[in-house]
Amino acid sequence: MAVLIQKSICNCHLTTKEVQVLTPTVKTQDEANAYRILGNGDDPLITPGTSMNDDSNSSFPSSIESGSGSHQGLGRALKVHSQPSSNNKRAVPLFALIVGIDEYKDPPIPNLKGCVQDSNSIYKFLIESFHANPLHIKHLKNEQATREGILAAFESHLVKNTAITRNDPIVFYFAGHGSCELAPEGWLTANKMMETICPHDERTGEEPVRGIPDLTISFLMRKLASAQGNNITAIVDSCHAGGIGRNSANARYLPPPSSPFPASLDKSIWNLETENVQSRLPTALNPSLPFSALKSHVLVAACQPGEVAFETALKAGKYSGAFTTLLLKVLKQCNLGETTYLHVLNRLADPQHKLNNQNPLVQGDHKSRILFSMSDLGRNTFSVSSKTDKEFSVAAGTIHGVDGETEFRITSGRDLHRAKPSRVLPLSSVFTNLDEWSITAGSRAEVVKWNRPRQKVFVAKRKDDHSIEDDHQETGVSLTLADDKHIELERLDPLLLQYAKRFITVMPGDHSGIEDAIYHFNFFLYNQNEHHPVGNRLSVKLERLVEIPHEHENEPKRYGPATPQVDFFTSGERLMVEDSPLVTASVKITDLDADYCLTLRSDYPTPLYPYVFGFDPSNYQIVCFYHPEYHAPAPLHGEHEVTIGYGAEGGDPFTFQKDDPTFYKVFVTSKWVDLAGLEQAALFVDKSASRFPDRRKLDTGEFWDSWIYVTA
């Protein structure tokens, strides 16, 4: 079932008894039927006489203020991690495979000058800044970096290395030529091309050695993540722009070979059944990028699609990649223990650093993590940029729930300031810098006090307790102690009541963040732009996927919409409910054995950035199904649709379970914005309930819009 919400919560016309957005209070001790739920890891402990919002003796991990009261965060604040600051000499258990190729075996291939220098610099940086053990770093140079040598080292030094503890940081670095090759007939790639990195022995031998394509590298990364955890960073200083760099003597690019890539060459890799893989291998890759955007790793690349990665002259006749030189310069200026991949990209794009005709990119689902870490700075932290000497902006706006009373802590270097925005725009907030604070590319802003409305939570100590009946009727959620180990959650807000179960039995576990998790879920489910600037110019189709018959024996599996194409949102079996005015479409899924995909199309006059999130009302989990890449062109426009579950954008197909509703909320924005903070882990430990695949006035030029679809 899919639901599209078309009004904001402030425009829903709900009565007070339908949704009450006040903070719960306790008037007297006799009326104190609110209980604190303290998770001890096993069973919940409910202590009478305390408000859910009372911070005394709180076991919650962090504090974020909201409205006039103080409310606990969800535990995504900065965690302890092993990244060193400038004064920290503790070694990091980091493992790396570093490849640098200046000399190519095939005489027609032009040699490079700075790739080995770059690989040496990365090796030195990892040892000096992270105190990595040199024995944990495999460094291949020139003739060592053959195709067989690179693939064998990846397998032995990374995938099968028993010295690696799960989630230890892993780095793959490559500096050398890149290229693009014609994909085998029938493979699903844009423009029928694949991106490759070029090994030392490229195009030599009786059966010419081929580059290592993005499909192969993506499967290797996924296999590595399955074996060792997904704390993986790939750094690539090469380019894959077809034709642009052919006449550039210092470009790291090779023109493609004349024949298509052999369909069976890497069959042993991308057909390999990997142990403990919880989700499917990708059905297709994004061919416009060196590697696909998967959860397995974060990619830091030298340039955008269609650009060239250049080498630059250093002193004493030495050369280096322009990107690697700038990257190391930026990293050495950062506090590595608090620097995320997105912060690095912001610094690389800063005018004082920016490369000529070369725009680095960061790709992957974990861009907000701290470098080489499983930790992040929390969902309430946003980037800061200067607008003028008197103003700066924060990359958070009404789409995130910011208003004029939201309070931020601004960190710039060692300086800390607290401030409220002077203007709140759809995707950003503007601050007046009267004190002329120094705002640098590495500055960040953390919300310390939200002003979002909060639904009331009523908590009773027994099922027959209705001593505050009026309050009970005005709440969004009611919690009742069902027995010694279980809590019964009753939903009272009208949208969830219409499509999801009214009662949920909360399984044993840590429930310390229960109120804030429900609040976060409901706020973003309801949050709408009341202007709806895009309106009905966006269409979303839900279709069944089928495997496309192989045209060649050795090609990988590929999928596409079934023929004839059927959009279940428009022609599927309707739910036996009257759809909420917030919902665009809802549908009952009857074929539970099939795989499904979403296709987004737009006829809006300007390109849009789409985002798709799944909201699971059974356990209040929020999962991102699609998030566009930072500093990349807007992917949704008249000539280009966005497919989720198959095709060039890749990703896993959707699957459904019987009678389990899921809300799919689709956002679009006029500019790229970071919405990764919407994601939320399952609140309740109930495996049977989870269905997600592992997977104002518009005078500013900014806008956002959203829709909700439901499947059941």
C-alpha positions in Angstrom: 0.0 0.0 0.0 1.4 3.4 -0.9 0.2 6.8 0.4 1.1 10.3 -0.8 0.6 13.2 1.6 -0.2 16.5 0.0 -0.7 18.9 2.9 1.6 19.9 5.7 0.6 19.1 9.3 -0.3 22.8 9.8 -2.7 22.6 6.9 -4.4 19.2 7.7 -7.4 20.8 9.4 -7.3 18.1 12.1 -9.2 18.8 15.2 -7.6 19.0 18.6 -8.8 15.6 19.6 -7.3 14.1 16.4 -3.8 15.3 16.8 -2.6 17.2 19.8 0.9 18.6 19.6 1.6 19.8 23.2 4.3 18.5 25.4 2.9 16.2 28.1 2.9 17.5 31.6 2.0 16.2 35.1 -0.2 18.4 37.1 -0.1 16.7 40.5 1.4 13.5 41.9 -2.1 12.0 42.1 -2.5 12.6 38.4 1.0 11.3 37.5 0.1 8.4 35.2 3.2 9.2 33.1 6.0 6.7 33.4 9.6 6.8 32.3 10.7 3.8 30.3 14.3 3.0 31.0 15.9 0.4 28.8 18.5 -1.8 30.5 19.2 -3.9 27.4 16.7 -6.6 28.3 13.5 -5.7 29.9 11.9 -2.2 30.2 11.8 -0.7 33.6 8.8 1.6 34.1 9.1 4.0 37.1 5.9 5.7 38.3 5.6 9.4 39.0 7.9 10.8 36.3 7.1 12.4 33.0 8.4 11.0 29.8 10.0 14.4 29.3 11.6 14.7 32.8 15.4 14.7 32.4 16.2 13.6 35.9 18.1 10.3 36.1 17.8 10.0 32.4 19.5 7.1 30.7 19.1 8.7 27.3 22.5 9.2 25.6 22.1 12.8 24.4 19.9 15.9 25.0 18.2 18.0 22.3 15.8 20.7 23.4 12.5 21.0 21.7 9.9 23.7 22.2 9.9 25.0 25.7 11.1 21.7 27.2 14.1 19.5 27.0 13.8 16.2 25.1 16.2 13.4 24.7 17.9 12.7 21.3 18.0 9.4 19.5 21.6 8.5 20.3 23.0 9.6 17.0 25.1 12.3 18.6 28.9 12.2 18.2 30.1 8.8 19.3 33.5 7.7 20.6 35.6 6.5 17.7 39.2 5.7 17.0 40.1 8.6 14.7 42.9 10.7 16.1 43.0 14.4 16.5 46.2 16.3 15.9 47.4 15.4 19.4 46.2 11.8 19.5 48.9 9.2 18.9 46.7 6.2 19.2 47.0 3.8 16.3 43.9 3.2 14.2 43.4 -0.5 13.0 43.2 0.7 9.4 43.8 -1.6 6.4 44.5 -0.4 2.9 45.2 -1.5 -0.7 47.0 1.3 -2.5 47.6 1.2 -6.3 49.8 3.7 -8.2 50.6 3.2 -11.9 52.8 5.6 -13.9 54.3 3.0 -16.3 52.1 1.0 -18.6 53.3 -2.1 -20.4 51.7 -1.5 -23.7 53.9 1.1 -25.6 50.9 3.0 -27.2 49.5 3.8 -23.8 51.1 7.1 -22.6 52.8 6.8 -19.3 51.9 9.1 -16.4 54.2 11.0 -14.0 52.5 11.5 -10.7 50.5 8.4 -9.8 53.3 6.6 -7.9 54.0 9.9 -6.1 50.3 10.1 -5.2 50.2 6.5 -3.9 53.4 7.2 -1.8 51.8 10.3 -0.4 48.6 8.5 0.6 50.7 5.7 2.2 52.6 8.3 4.2 49.5 10.1 5.2 47.8 7.0 6.6 50.8 6.1 8.6 51.6 9.6 9.9 48.0 10.9 10.5 46.3 7.6 11.5 49.4 5.7 12.8 48.3 2.8 10.7 50.5 -0.3 10.9 52.6 -0.5 7.7 52.0 -4.3 7.6 48.3 -3.5 7.2 48.9 -1.6 4.0 49.4 -3.4 0.6 51.1 -1.0 -1.9 51.2 -2.0 -5.6 53.3 0.1 -8.0 53.6 0.0 -11.7 54.4 -3.6 -12.8 53.0 -5.0 -9.5 49.6 -3.6 -10.4 48.6 -6.0 -13.1 44.9 -6.9 -13.5 45.5 -10.2 -11.8 47.7 -8.6 -9.1 45.1 -6.0 -8.2 42.2 -8.5 -8.0 44.3 -11.0 -6.1 45.5 -8.4 -3.6 41.9 -7.2 -3.1 40.8 -10.8 -2.3 43.8 -11.8 -0.1 44.6 -8.6 1.7 41.1 -7.3 2.2 38.3 -9.8 1.7 40.0 -12.8 3.3 42.3 -11.0 5.7 41.6 -12.6 9.1 43.5 -9.8 10.9 40.7 -7.4 10.1 38.0 -7.1 12.8 34.6 -6.3 11.4 34.1 -2.6 10.8 37.8 -1.8 11.0 38.4 1.1 8.5 39.4 -0.1 5.0 40.8 2.1 2.2 41.2 1.3 -1.5 43.2 4.0 -3.4 43.8 4.0 -7.1 45.8 6.5 -9.2 46.3 5.7 -12.9 44.5 5.8 -16.2 40.8 5.4 -16.3 38.7 4.5 -19.3 35.3 3.5 -20.6 34.4 0.4 -22.5 31.6 -0.7 -24.7 29.3 -2.9 -22.6 28.4 -6.4 -23.9 25.2 -6.5 -26.0 22.1 -6.5 -23.8 23.7 -5.2 -20.6 21.8 -2.4 -18.9 24.1 0.6 -18.9 23.7 4.3 -20.0 25.0 4.9 -23.5 26.0 1.3 -23.6 29.3 2.1 -21.9 31.0 1.0 -18.6 33.7 2.8 -16.6 37.0 1.1 -15.9 40.3 1.5 -14.1 43.3 0.6 -16.2 45.9 -1.9 -14.7 49.6 -1.9 -15.7 49.1 -4.7 -18.3 46.0 -3.1 -20.0 45.6 -4.2 -23.6 48.6 -6.5 -23.7 48.8 -10.3 -24.6 47.2 -12.5 -27.2 43.8 -11.9 -25.6 44.3 -8.3 -24.6 44.0 -7.6 -20.9 41.0 -5.4 -20.2 40.3 -2.8 -17.6 38.5 -3.5 -14.3 34.9 -2.3 -14.9 32.6 -0.6 -12.4 30.4 -3.8 -12.3 33.3 -5.9 -11.1 34.5 -3.3 -8.5 31.0 -2.9 -7.2 30.6 -6.6 -6.6 34.0 -6.7 -4.9 33.1 -3.9 -2.6 29.8 -5.6 -1.7 31.6 -8.8 -1.1 34.2 -7.0 1.1 31.4 -5.2 3.1 29.7 -8.5 3.7 32.9 -10.1 5.0 34.5 -7.2 6.9 31.7 -4.5 7.4 31.0 -1.4 5.4 33.5 1.0 6.9 35.1 1.2 3.4 36.4 4.2 1.5 37.4 4.1 -2.1 39.5 7.0 -3.4 40.0 7.2 -7.1 42.3 9.7 -8.9 41.5 9.0 -12.6 38.9 9.9 -15.1 36.5 8.1 -17.3 35.2 10.9 -19.6 34.7 9.5 -23.1 36.7 11.6 -25.5 37.2 14.8 -23.4 40.7 13.9 -22.3 42.1 12.2 -25.4 44.3 15.1 -26.5 45.3 16.1 -23.0 48.9 15.0 -22.3 48.5 15.2 -18.5 45.0 13.7 -18.2 44.6 10.3 -16.6 42.4 8.9 -19.3 42.6 6.2 -22.0 40.2 6.1 -25.0 38.1 2.9 -25.1 39.2 -0.2 -26.9 37.5 -1.0 -30.2 35.8 -4.2 -29.1 33.1 -4.7 -26.4 34.1 -5.9 -22.9 34.1 -9.7 -22.8 30.8 -10.8 -21.2 32.4 -13.8 -19.4 35.6 -12.2 -18.2 34.7 -11.5 -14.6 31.9 -14.0 -14.3 33.6 -15.7 -11.4 33.4 -12.4 -9.4 29.9 -11.1 -10.1 28.3 -14.5 -10.1 29.9 -15.6 -6.9 27.5 -16.4 -4.1 28.9 -14.4 -1.1 28.4 -15.8 2.4 26.2 -13.7 4.8 25.0 -11.3 2.1 21.6 -10.1 3.4 20.5 -8.3 0.3 20.8 -9.0 -3.4 23.6 -8.1 -5.6 22.8 -5.0 -7.7 20.7 -5.5 -10.8 22.6 -2.7 -12.6 25.1 0.0 -12.0 25.3 3.7 -12.5 27.6 3.9 -15.5 28.3 7.6 -15.2 30.3 7.1 -12.1 33.4 5.0 -11.4 31.5 2.8 -9.0 27.9 2.3 -8.1 26.4 4.1 -5.2 25.9 1.3 -2.7 25.8 1.0 1.0 29.0 -1.0 0.9 31.4 2.0 0.6 31.9 5.7 0.2 33.5 6.8 -3.0 35.7 9.9 -3.1 36.5 10.6 -6.8 38.7 13.1 -8.6 36.1 14.6 -10.9 32.5 14.5 -12.1 31.2 12.5 -15.1 32.3 14.3 -18.3 35.4 15.9 -16.6 39.1 15.1 -16.7 41.4 14.3 -13.8 44.7 16.2 -14.4 48.2 15.9 -13.2 50.1 19.0 -12.0 53.8 19.8 -11.7 55.4 20.0 -8.3 58.8 21.3 -7.3 62.0 19.6 -8.4 60.4 18.2 -11.5 57.9 15.9 -9.7 54.3 15.5 -10.6 51.1 14.7 -8.7 47.4 14.4 -9.3 45.8 17.7 -8.8 43.0 16.0 -6.9 45.2 14.0 -4.6 47.4 17.0 -3.8 44.4 19.1 -2.9 42.7 16.3 -0.9 45.8 15.7 1.3 46.2 19.5 1.8 42.6 19.7 3.0 42.8 16.6 5.2 45.9 17.9 6.9 44.0 21.1 7.9 41.1 19.2 9.4 40.4 17.8 12.8 40.1 14.2 11.5 38.1 13.1 14.5 35.2 15.4 13.6 35.5 15.6 9.8 32.9 13.9 7.6 33.1 13.0 3.9 30.6 15.8 3.1 32.8 18.4 5.1 35.8 17.3 3.0 33.8 17.8 -0.2 32.7 21.3 1.0 36.3 22.2 1.6 37.4 20.8 -1.8 34.7 23.0 -3.4 35.6 26.1 -1.5 36.8 28.9 -3.9 40.2 29.2 -2.2 40.8 25.5 -3.0 38.7 24.8 -6.1 40.4 23.0 -9.0 40.1 24.3 -12.5 37.7 22.4 -14.7 37.7 19.5 -12.2 35.0 19.0 -9.5 35.6 16.2 -7.1 32.6 14.1 -5.9 31.6 12.0 -2.9 29.2 9.2 -3.4 27.5 6.6 -1.2 24.9 6.3 1.5 27.3 7.1 4.3 28.7 10.4 3.3 27.8 11.9 6.6 30.1 9.6 8.5 33.3 10.8 10.0 36.2 9.8 7.8 37.2 6.1 8.0 34.6 5.6 10.8 31.2 4.1 11.5 30.3 7.2 13.5 28.7 10.5 12.5 28.1 13.9 14.0 24.3 13.2 14.4 21.2 14.0 12.4 21.0 17.5 13.9 24.3 18.7 12.3 24.5 20.7 9.1 27.1 22.5 7.0 27.7 26.2 7.1 28.7 28.6 4.2 29.3 32.3 4.0 26.9 34.5 2.0 28.3 38.0 2.7 30.5 39.6 5.3 27.4 40.1 7.4 25.5 36.9 6.6 26.0 33.1 6.5 23.7 30.2 5.7 23.1 26.8 7.2 22.0 23.9 5.0 18.8 23.3 6.9 15.3 24.8 6.2 11.7 24.1 6.6 12.1 20.7 4.9 14.1 19.8 8.1 11.6 21.4 10.5 13.6 24.6 11.1 11.7 27.8 12.0 12.7 31.2 13.4 12.9 29.9 17.0 15.2 27.0 16.2 18.4 27.5 18.0 21.8 26.4 16.6 25.3 26.0 18.0 27.7 27.3 15.3 31.2 25.7 15.3 33.9 27.5 13.3 37.4 26.4 14.1 37.6 26.6 17.9 34.8 29.2 18.2 31.4 28.3 19.4 28.3 30.5 19.1 24.6 30.1 19.7 22.2 31.8 17.3 18.7 31.7 15.7 18.2 32.2 12.0 17.1 35.7 10.8 15.4 34.1 7.8 14.2 30.5 7.2 14.0 29.3 3.6 12.7 26.0 2.2 16.1 24.4 2.1 18.4 26.6 4.1 18.5 29.2 6.9 20.2 32.6 6.9 21.9 34.1 9.9 22.9 37.7 10.4 26.6 37.8 11.4 26.6 41.0 13.4 29.7 40.0 15.4 31.5 39.0 12.2 32.3 35.5 13.2 34.9 33.8 11.1 33.1 31.3 8.9 35.3 28.7 7.1 34.5 25.9 4.8 34.7 23.5 7.7 32.2 25.3 9.9 29.1 23.4 11.0 25.8 24.1 12.8 24.1 21.8 15.3 20.5 22.2 16.4 20.4 22.4 20.1 16.7 23.4 20.4 14.0 22.5 18.0 10.7 24.3 17.9 8.8 21.6 16.1 5.3 20.7 17.4 5.3 17.4 19.4 2.4 15.0 19.7 1.4 14.2 23.2 2.2 10.8 24.7 0.0 9.3 27.3 1.4 6.5 29.5 -0.8 4.4 31.8 0.4 1.7 34.3 -2.4 -0.7 33.5 -4.8 -1.3 30.7 -7.9 -0.2 32.6 -6.4 3.1 33.7 -8.5 5.9 32.1 -8.1 8.4 34.9 -7.1 11.1 32.4 -9.6 10.2 29.7 -9.6 13.6 28.1 -5.8 13.7 27.8 -5.9 10.1 26.5 -8.2 11.2 23.7 -6.0 14.1 22.7 -2.7 12.2 22.4 -1.0 10.9 19.3 0.3 7.8 21.1 -0.8 5.9 24.2 1.6 3.5 26.0 0.3 0.9 28.5 2.1 -1.7 30.6 0.6 -4.9 29.3 2.6 -7.2 31.6 6.0 -7.4 33.2 7.9 -7.5 29.9 5.6 -5.9 27.3 4.2 -2.5 26.6 1.1 -2.0 24.4 1.4 1.0 22.1 -1.9 2.5 20.8 -1.9 4.9 17.9 -4.4 7.7 17.9 -3.4 10.0 15.1 -5.8 9.7 12.2 -3.4 9.0 9.3 -1.7 5.9 10.8 -5.0 4.7 12.2 -6.5 4.7 8.7 -3.8 2.4 7.2 -1.9 0.7 10.0 -2.8 -1.4 13.1 -4.1 0.6 16.0 -2.3 -1.5 18.6 1.4 -2.7 18.7 2.9 -4.9 21.4 6.3 -3.6 22.1 8.8 -6.4 22.5 11.5 -6.4 25.2 14.5 -4.2 24.4 15.9 -0.8 25.0 13.0 1.7 24.8 14.9 4.8 26.1 14.3 6.8 22.9 10.7 5.7 22.3 9.0 9.1 22.5 11.6 10.9 20.3 11.6 8.1 17.7 7.8 8.3 17.4 7.9 12.1 17.3 10.6 12.0 14.5 8.6 9.5 12.5 5.4 11.4 12.7 6.9 14.8 12.1 8.5 13.9 8.8 5.6 11.8 7.7 3.2 14.7 8.1 5.6 17.6 7.2 4.5 19.2 3.9 5.1 22.4 1.9 1.7 24.0 1.9 2.5 25.8 -1.4 3.0 22.5 -3.4 5.1 24.2 -6.1 5.5 21.1 -8.2 1.9 19.9 -7.8 0.8 17.1 -10.2 3.9 17.5 -12.5 5.6 14.5 -10.8 4.4 11.0 -11.4 5.4 7.9 -9.5 4.8 4.4 -10.9 5.0 1.1 -9.0 5.6 -1.8 -11.4 6.4 -5.5 -11.2 9.9 -6.6 -12.2 10.8 -9.6 -14.2 14.1 -11.1 -15.2 15.0 -10.2 -18.8 16.0 -13.3 -20.8 19.7 -13.6 -21.4 20.9 -12.8 -24.9 24.3 -14.1 -24.1 25.3 -17.1 -21.9 27.7 -15.2 -19.6 25.9 -11.9 -18.9 24.8 -11.1 -15.4 21.2 -11.1 -14.4 19.2 -8.1 -15.3 15.7 -7.0 -14.6 13.1 -4.7 -16.1 9.3 -3.9 -15.8 7.0 -6.7 -16.8 5.3 -6.4 -20.2 2.7 -5.1 -20.6 3.6 -2.4 -18.0 1.1 -2.0 -15.2 1.3 0.9 -12.7 -0.2 -0.5 -9.5 -0.8 3.0 -8.1 -3.3 3.7 -10.9 -4.6 0.3 -11.8 -3.9 -2.0 -8.8 -6.4 -3.3 -6.3 -7.5 -0.4 -4.1 -7.5 -0.6 -0.3 -10.8 -0.9 1.4 -10.4 2.5 3.1 -11.2 6.0 2.1 -7.8 7.6 1.4 -6.6 10.4 3.6 -6.5 13.8 1.9 -2.7 13.6 2.6 -2.4 10.5 0.5 -1.7 10.6 -3.2 -2.4 6.8 -3.9 -2.7 3.6 -2.0 -2.7 0.0 -3.3 -3.0 -3.5 -2.0 -0.2 -5.8 -3.1 -1.5 -9.3 -3.9 1.5 -10.9 -5.6 3.9 -11.2 -2.6 6.4 -13.4 -4.5 7.1 -10.7 -7.1 9.8 -8.0 -7.1 8.8 -4.4 -7.7 10.3 -1.1 -8.7 9.5 2.6 -8.6 9.8 4.9 -11.6 9.8 8.7 -11.1 9.1 11.1 -14.0 8.7 14.9 -14.0 7.5 17.5 -16.6 8.5 20.4 -14.3 10.3 23.0 -16.3 13.5 22.8 -14.3 15.5 19.7 -13.1 14.6 18.3 -9.7 16.4 16.3 -7.0 14.2 13.4 -5.8 14.3 11.5 -2.5 12.3 8.4 -1.5 11.9 7.2 2.1 10.0 4.3 3.4 8.1 4.7 6.7 7.3 1.5 8.5 4.5 2.0 11.1 5.0 -1.4 12.6 8.3 -0.4 14.3 8.8 3.3 13.4 11.7 2.6 11.1 12.6 5.0 8.3 14.7 3.8 5.4 16.1 5.8 2.5 15.5 4.1 -0.9 16.9 6.9 -3.0 19.0 10.0 -2.2 20.7 11.9 -5.0 24.4 12.5 -5.0 26.0 15.7 -3.7 27.5 18.1 -6.4 26.0 16.0 -9.2 23.5 17.3 -11.8 19.8 17.1 -10.8 18.8 13.6 -12.0 15.0 14.2 -12.6 14.1 16.1 -15.7 12.0 15.8 -18.9 14.6 13.6 -20.7 15.6 11.5 -17.7 13.5 9.4 -15.4 14.7 7.9 -12.1 14.3 4.2 -11.6 14.6 2.6 -8.1 15.1 -1.1 -8.0 16.5 -1.7 -11.5 18.2 0.1 -14.4 21.0 2.6 -14.5 20.4 4.0 -11.0 20.8 0.4 -9.6 19.6 -0.6 -6.2 17.6 -3.6 -4.9 14.0 -4.4 -6.0 11.2 -4.0 -3.5 9.5 -6.9 -1.9 6.3 -6.9 0.2 4.7 -9.0 3.0 1.1 -9.7 3.6 -1.0 -7.0 5.2 2.0 -4.9 6.2 1.5 -1.2 5.3 4.4 0.9 4.2 4.3 4.6 3.6 6.6 5.8 0.8 7.2 9.5 1.0 8.6 11.1 -2.1 10.4 14.5 -1.8 11.7 16.7 -4.6 13.8 19.8 -4.2 15.1 22.6 -6.4 18.6 22.3 -5.0 20.5 19.4 -3.5 19.9 19.0 0.3 21.0 16.4 2.8 18.1 14.4 4.0 20.0 11.5 5.3 19.1 12.5 8.9 15.5 11.3 8.2 16.6 7.7 8.5 15.8 5.9 11.7 16.5 2.5 13.0 13.6 0.2 14.1 12.4 1.2 17.5 11.2 -2.2 18.5 13.1 -5.5 18.4 10.5 -7.4 16.4 12.0 -9.1 13.3 8.7 -10.3 12.1 7.5 -6.7 11.7 10.3 -5.4 9.5 9.8 -5.4 5.7 12.4 -3.1 4.4 15.1 -4.4 2.1 18.6 -3.9 3.3 18.4 -1.2 1.6 6.3 30.0 1.7 6.8 32.4 -1.0 9.1 31.0 -3.7 11.1 34.2 -4.2 14.4 32.7 -3.1 14.7 30.1 -5.9 14.5 27.3 -3.3 11.5 25.0 -2.9 10.6 21.5 -1.9 7.5 19.3 -2.3 6.5 15.9 -1.2 4.0 13.1 -1.7 3.1 9.9 0.3 2.3 6.5 -1.2 1.2 3.5 0.8 1.5 -0.2 0.0 0.0 -3.1 2.0 
